[in-house]
Amino acid sequence: MIKVLRDTLTNDGVWSQKKIQTFTSFYVAALYAFMPALMPTFQVNEVIFLGFLTAGGYAIYQTQKQKSAQ
């Protein structure tokens, strides 16, 4: 499991901040969306949920922008 994460989140052995941001923002958004299943009184705010997804999308956009510039 650790090897899969390391291979996914690194570039040539160096941890990639953009990959980590994309990875964590997606899973935090998913956890946030399913919190009412664990705590029925929890209220999901759509703006916060979309903010998590936007952060991951922005990191992917920046990565693609840098690759196309090279």
N, C-alpha and C positions, 0 to 999 in steps of 0.2 A: 504494500500500500504506500509506504513512504517513497519507494523508488518511482512509482507512478506519479505521485505529486511532485517529486523532485524533477523528473523528466518533463512534466507538463509546465512547471512554473520557472524553469531556468532556460537561459540561452548560453550554450557552451559552458555550463557549469556555474554561471553567474545568475543569481536570483533576479528576475525581471519584475520591477515594481508594477508595470502595467498589466502583466499577466496575473500577478497576485491580486491587484485591484479588481480585475474582471472576474476572477474566480470567486473571491470573497463577496463581492457585491451581489452576484447572482444568488449565491447560497444564503446570504443574509436576507435578501428580498424574499426568497422562498420560505425561509423560516418565519419571517415577519408576517407573510400572508397566511401561514397555517397556525399562527399563535392562537387564534380563537378556538381551534380544535383542542388545544391543551389547556387554555384558560378562557372559559366562555365569556367572562366579563371584559376581555381585552377588545379594544376597538382598533381596527386597522384604518389608518389614515392613508388615503390613496396618494396624496402628495409625497409622503415619506416613501411609500412603496415605489412609486415612479422615480423618485430621487435615487434610490438604490440601483434600479435598472439603468437609469441615465448615466450614473457614474461608471458602470461597467461598459456601457455602449460608448461613452466618450473615450475610455481607455483603448478600446478596440479601434475607434476612429483615429486616434493619435498614432497608434502603431501602424495602421495602414497608410496614413499620411506620410510618415517617416519612410516607410518602405518604398512608396511611389516616388519620393523625392530623390532617392538614391538611384 
